Amino acid sequence: MRLTVLGSGTAVPVPDRLPAGYLIEHEGGAVMVDCGPGTIRRLAKAGVTPEQLDAVLLTHYHPDHCADLVALLFALRSPHYRRRAPLTIYGAPGLRRLVAKLTEAWSWLSPKSYQLDLVEWLPGEASVTGLKVTAVPIRHTAQSLGYRVEGERGVLALAGDADTCDELIELARDADVFVCDAATPDDAKLDGHLTPGLAADYAQRANARHLVLTHFYPACDGVDLEAQARARFDGDVTVAADMLTFEVGPRR
């Protein structure tokens, strides 16, 4: 699997980070995890068009994680695209209501040349483009899910926005890459979010191999977030940046 960070920021606009979005590519297809504002433009920069996208996994329904659903569904109405394969969007209960309300506001979001499938997902397992994906409840909102993605040769865990909860250990257990909220420095924790040190604690307890810190508020600027995580985690640490790409493979 290949993971591309489409957006490593938050709802606070900054010049160099878009809100949350990630692209997973493998032989079976292309999956987007979250689609914050602007991230489908980054999808294009990664070389994937809307009609090549097979599925979208939403961690929760805050706008900085899902607002580009509007842009994606509207783009697929363009005569430029002739999509025929279904597009499947997965999320916690409430997904159908969200898309119905968006379509009520913008009738132009209704699919014309393809089938749109909306799957409201309780915690559990499903096959998504041939990948085994496990949805794990995460402490942030009442509807928040993290996703554990298992391919033939690697395990990827994406926490979404997260606060302290033992489910993060289940999510990231022995993962090759663990993408985790680290919204603010260790001395400035926000309710509903983690810090680099807390993310590192979960990565250590889960025996993850590589921790990727993400979802940075401006308070992180100029702070050595990597050092805060390395002090509490024995594995590899990366501070995410938009368009950074990772190959997700097994331990060597």
C-alpha positions as CSV (number, residue, x, y, z in Angstrom):
1,M,0.0,0.0,0.0
2,R,1.0,3.6,-0.6
3,L,-0.2,6.3,1.8
4,T,-0.2,10.0,0.7
5,V,-1.0,12.8,3.2
6,L,-3.4,15.1,1.4
7,G,-3.9,17.4,4.4
8,S,-2.2,17.5,7.8
9,G,-3.9,20.6,9.2
10,T,-7.1,21.6,10.9
11,A,-10.0,23.9,10.5
12,V,-7.7,26.8,11.2
13,P,-6.5,28.1,7.8
14,V,-2.7,28.1,7.3
15,P,-0.6,28.5,4.1
16,D,1.0,25.1,4.0
17,R,-1.4,22.6,5.4
18,L,-4.9,21.7,4.3
19,P,-7.4,20.1,6.7
20,A,-7.5,16.3,7.0
21,G,-7.3,14.0,4.1
22,Y,-5.3,10.8,3.2
23,L,-5.1,8.7,0.0
24,I,-4.5,4.9,0.1
25,E,-3.4,3.3,-3.2
26,H,-3.0,-0.4,-3.8
27,E,-3.4,-2.9,-6.6
28,G,-7.1,-3.1,-5.9
29,G,-8.0,0.5,-6.1
30,A,-7.8,4.0,-4.5
31,V,-9.4,4.9,-1.1
32,M,-9.6,8.4,0.4
33,V,-9.8,8.7,4.2
34,D,-11.4,11.9,5.2
35,C,-11.9,14.8,2.7
36,G,-11.4,18.2,4.4
37,P,-11.7,21.4,2.3
38,G,-9.4,21.4,-0.7
39,T,-8.2,17.9,-0.4
40,I,-9.7,16.7,-3.7
41,R,-7.4,19.2,-5.3
42,R,-4.5,17.5,-3.6
43,L,-6.0,14.2,-4.8
44,A,-5.5,15.5,-8.4
45,K,-1.9,16.5,-7.5
46,A,-1.3,12.9,-6.4
47,G,-2.5,11.8,-9.9
48,V,-5.9,10.4,-8.9
49,T,-9.0,11.8,-10.5
50,P,-12.5,11.7,-8.9
51,E,-13.6,9.0,-11.3
52,Q,-10.6,6.8,-10.2
53,L,-11.6,6.9,-6.6
54,D,-13.3,3.8,-5.4
55,A,-14.2,4.6,-1.8
56,V,-14.1,7.3,0.9
57,L,-13.8,6.5,4.6
58,L,-15.0,9.3,7.0
59,T,-13.7,9.3,10.5
60,H,-16.3,11.7,11.7
61,Y,-18.5,14.6,10.5
62,H,-16.7,17.8,11.5
63,P,-16.4,19.9,8.4
64,D,-12.6,19.9,8.3
65,H,-12.8,16.1,7.7
66,C,-15.7,15.9,5.3
67,A,-16.6,19.2,3.7
68,D,-15.0,18.2,0.3
69,L,-17.8,15.6,-0.1
70,V,-19.6,18.5,-1.8
71,A,-16.8,19.2,-4.1
72,L,-16.2,15.6,-4.9
73,L,-19.9,14.8,-5.7
74,F,-20.2,17.9,-7.7
75,A,-17.1,17.2,-9.7
76,L,-18.4,13.8,-10.6
77,R,-21.4,15.5,-12.2
78,S,-19.1,17.2,-14.7
79,P,-19.4,16.0,-18.4
80,H,-15.6,15.8,-18.2
81,Y,-16.1,12.5,-16.3
82,R,-17.9,9.4,-17.4
83,R,-17.7,7.4,-14.3
84,R,-19.4,4.0,-14.4
85,A,-18.0,2.2,-11.4
86,P,-19.8,2.7,-8.1
87,L,-18.4,5.1,-5.5
88,T,-18.9,3.9,-1.9
89,I,-18.7,6.3,1.1
90,Y,-18.4,4.7,4.5
91,G,-19.0,6.4,7.9
92,A,-20.7,6.1,11.2
93,P,-24.5,6.3,11.5
94,G,-25.6,9.7,10.3
95,L,-23.9,9.5,7.0
96,R,-27.1,9.1,5.0
97,R,-28.6,12.1,6.7
98,L,-25.5,14.2,6.1
99,V,-25.5,13.4,2.4
100,A,-29.3,13.9,2.1
101,K,-29.0,17.4,3.7
102,L,-26.1,18.3,1.4
103,T,-28.1,17.2,-1.6
104,E,-31.2,19.1,-0.3
105,A,-29.1,22.2,-0.3
106,W,-27.3,21.5,-3.6
107,S,-29.4,19.2,-5.8
108,W,-26.5,19.1,-8.3
109,L,-24.8,16.6,-6.0
110,S,-27.1,13.7,-7.0
111,P,-25.2,11.1,-9.1
112,K,-25.9,11.0,-12.9
113,S,-23.6,8.5,-14.5
114,Y,-22.6,6.3,-11.6
115,Q,-24.0,4.5,-8.5
116,L,-23.4,6.2,-5.1
117,D,-23.5,3.7,-2.2
118,L,-23.6,5.1,1.4
119,V,-22.6,2.6,4.0
120,E,-23.3,3.4,7.7
121,W,-20.8,1.4,9.6
122,L,-20.9,0.3,13.1
123,P,-17.5,-0.9,14.6
124,G,-16.4,-4.0,12.9
125,E,-14.7,-5.4,9.7
126,A,-15.5,-5.1,6.0
127,S,-13.7,-5.5,2.7
128,V,-13.0,-2.3,0.9
129,T,-11.4,-2.6,-2.5
130,G,-9.9,-5.9,-1.4
131,L,-8.4,-4.5,1.8
132,K,-9.5,-5.7,5.2
133,V,-10.7,-2.6,7.0
134,T,-11.7,-2.6,10.7
135,A,-13.6,0.4,12.1
136,V,-12.8,1.1,15.7
137,P,-14.7,3.6,17.9
138,I,-12.5,6.5,19.0
139,R,-13.0,9.1,21.6
140,H,-13.6,12.4,19.9
141,T,-17.3,12.7,18.9
142,A,-20.1,10.2,19.5
143,Q,-19.7,9.1,15.9
144,S,-15.9,9.0,15.6
145,L,-14.2,6.0,14.0
146,G,-10.6,5.1,13.4
147,Y,-9.6,2.7,10.6
148,R,-7.2,-0.2,10.6
149,V,-6.4,-1.1,7.1
150,E,-4.7,-4.5,6.3
151,G,-3.3,-5.4,3.0
152,E,-1.3,-8.4,1.8
153,R,2.0,-7.0,3.0
154,G,1.3,-4.2,5.5
155,V,-1.0,-2.7,8.2
156,L,-2.0,0.9,8.3
157,A,-3.8,2.5,11.2
158,L,-5.5,5.9,11.0
159,A,-6.9,7.4,14.2
160,G,-8.7,10.4,12.9
161,D,-9.1,13.0,15.6
162,A,-8.7,11.4,18.9
163,D,-8.5,11.9,22.7
164,T,-7.2,9.5,25.2
165,C,-8.8,6.0,24.9
166,D,-7.6,2.4,25.0
167,E,-9.2,1.7,21.6
168,L,-6.2,3.4,20.1
169,I,-4.1,0.4,21.2
170,E,-6.4,-2.0,19.5
171,L,-6.4,0.2,16.4
172,A,-2.6,0.4,16.1
173,R,-1.6,-3.0,17.4
174,D,1.6,-4.1,15.5
175,A,0.8,-1.6,12.7
176,D,3.5,-0.8,10.2
177,V,2.3,2.8,10.0
178,F,0.2,4.6,12.7
179,V,-1.2,8.0,11.7
180,C,-2.3,9.8,14.8
181,D,-3.7,13.1,15.9
182,A,-1.0,15.3,17.6
183,A,-2.9,18.6,17.5
184,T,-0.9,20.7,20.0
185,P,2.4,20.4,21.9
186,D,2.6,18.4,25.0
187,D,2.2,21.4,27.3
188,A,-0.9,22.7,25.5
189,K,-3.3,19.7,25.2
190,L,-6.8,20.5,23.7
191,D,-9.9,18.6,24.8
192,G,-10.8,16.0,22.1
193,H,-7.2,15.8,20.8
194,L,-3.8,14.2,21.6
195,T,-0.3,15.6,21.7
196,P,2.9,14.1,20.3
197,G,3.8,12.6,23.6
198,L,0.4,11.0,24.1
199,A,0.4,9.7,20.5
200,A,3.8,8.2,21.2
201,D,2.5,6.5,24.4
202,Y,-0.2,4.7,22.3
203,A,2.2,3.8,19.6
204,Q,4.6,2.3,22.2
205,R,1.8,0.4,23.9
206,A,0.5,-0.9,20.5
207,N,4.0,-2.0,19.3
208,A,3.6,0.1,16.2
209,R,6.6,0.4,13.9
210,H,6.3,3.9,12.5
211,L,4.3,6.8,14.1
212,V,3.1,9.6,11.8
213,L,2.0,12.7,13.7
214,T,-0.7,14.9,12.0
215,H,-3.6,17.3,12.5
216,F,-1.5,20.3,13.6
217,Y,-2.9,23.5,15.0
218,P,-0.8,26.7,14.7
219,A,0.4,26.2,18.3
220,C,2.7,23.5,16.9
221,D,4.7,26.0,14.7
222,G,8.3,26.2,15.8
223,V,8.0,23.3,18.3
224,D,10.1,20.1,18.0
225,L,7.1,17.7,17.9
226,E,9.3,14.9,16.7
227,A,11.5,15.1,19.8
228,Q,8.4,15.1,22.1
229,A,7.3,11.9,20.5
230,R,10.7,10.2,20.3
231,A,11.1,10.7,24.1
232,R,8.3,8.2,24.6
233,F,8.4,5.9,21.6
234,D,11.1,3.5,20.4
235,G,10.1,3.3,16.7
236,D,10.3,5.7,13.8
237,V,8.6,9.1,14.0
238,T,7.6,11.4,11.2
239,V,5.9,14.8,11.4
240,A,3.4,14.8,8.6
241,A,3.4,17.3,5.8
242,D,1.0,17.7,2.9
243,M,1.8,15.4,-0.1
244,L,4.2,13.3,2.0
245,T,4.1,9.7,0.8
246,F,4.8,6.4,2.7
247,E,5.1,2.9,1.5
248,V,3.3,0.7,4.0
249,G,5.1,-2.6,4.4
250,P,6.1,-5.2,7.0
251,R,8.9,-5.0,9.5
252,R,12.3,-6.0,8.2
